[in-house]
């Protein structure tokens, strides 16, 4: 990672208010021995992790657009849709790699340096491990995205094509690191999650940073992916237990389904429905700042219907599959809407698009009423209920019991009113209901639709294959990830010959 080598072990911190730490670019470079020697330094070490990777679009809207294309629901980018990534087109997938490892490096600084702060410097006996747990949870999250996007995550444990695991701050002595096995990749991620769950506070402070509830929900999400892929029943039962713990903890945390779905998206990061959400402070209205590719591609290249006279019921919003059942669902009329371009040069024409993830931007957002909110929903309450339904279906529950969590979720909405789903007549109908609920509720938010399209089957094949039938796509179950960027392959001496198979 040539451009990411840290010549001097240093850490970036800003002396920020609690409202600013997530979105400000760190303004000072402090040596670690100076920065992380006090409780305030330990806090700032963890706060700085959020700004290390989450400011750009790479781990937010851009990644979620790619997930949706991969699933077959949309086809903005044929390379994503068909998994024909070439290293000559690295602009498409190098950004997330570097942002992820920037984030991991920031985590490692906090994880390795906070233990050096004297215990008596912290306000309580548990504060030190709570901060370390937060940093390890963020490292687990970043590493899981490396695994699920750049490694052969679907392979057996012995496969050598796992992640490049970094547990120390980067320097000239340790920048060259090999890949570890897929099994070890999963193990290190789960180890970090388990430490976070054991040590983070039970109190939920804000959805703008990670929490114990998010740790449990993320672990359940990953156990579901791995459990189905490797046919490990215990992963599924463990995931179900974690989901139940999350749901039980919601009332005390002040987290709840927003009865008015439209209000949830209007409130953006302030909605109580969010478990963990991306936050940007006031003044971030640039067409590329924060909303970036999401806003521009969503409105102009991806999901829009160009004719302003088209009705919302006629708008496709980029869907290649499922438009009939999406338009029949009342959430369609809240998740989509008319919007103008975010920059002054493309602000004149309105298009139908996914306004739930739209940010008005540098031009339109400055018009009254001023709009400055744009969120990426890393996890919100409905996902817990839909995952619970899927896990119940996979662990032997009846069809009625499996659908019950989805109906519980739907009953919590008053705008729009969502009628309860009937008891499925057969297994395929049950799986159709579960898959469609992922899409109707969570499309373009955090990749749920992509991973569900690989787990859930339709007519004997994965939903991903089913949705791409007739498109010319040829399914290859060994290429479900991006190649590792050429710069890493060329500069990391321990990576020779270790590009993902089929992506050399």
Secondary structure, DSSP 8 states (H G I E B T S, - for coil): -GGG--SS-EEEE----TTTTTTS---EEEEHHHHTSSHHHHHHHHHHHHHHHSSSSTTTHHHHHHHHHHHTSB-S-HHHHHT---GGGGGGTHHHHHHHHHHHHHHHHHHHHHTTS-GGGSSSTTHHHHHHHHHHHHHHHHHHHHHHHHS-TTS-TT-S---B---S---TTT----B--HHHHHHHHHHHHHHHHHHS-SS---TTS--HHHHHHHHHHHHHHHHHHHT-HHHHHHHHHHHHHHHHHHHHHT----SBHHHHHHHGGG-TTEEEE----TT---SSSSSHHHHHIIIIIIS-B--TT--TTT--TTBSS-HHHHHTSTTHHHH-EEEE-SSGGG-S-EEEE-GGG---HHHHTTSSS-------EEEEHHHHHHHHHHHHHHTT--HHHHHHHHHHHHHT--BS--------SSHHHHHHHHHHHHHHHHTTTSSHHHHHHHHSEETTEEHHHHHTTTTT----TT--S----HHHHHH-GGGTT-S-TT--
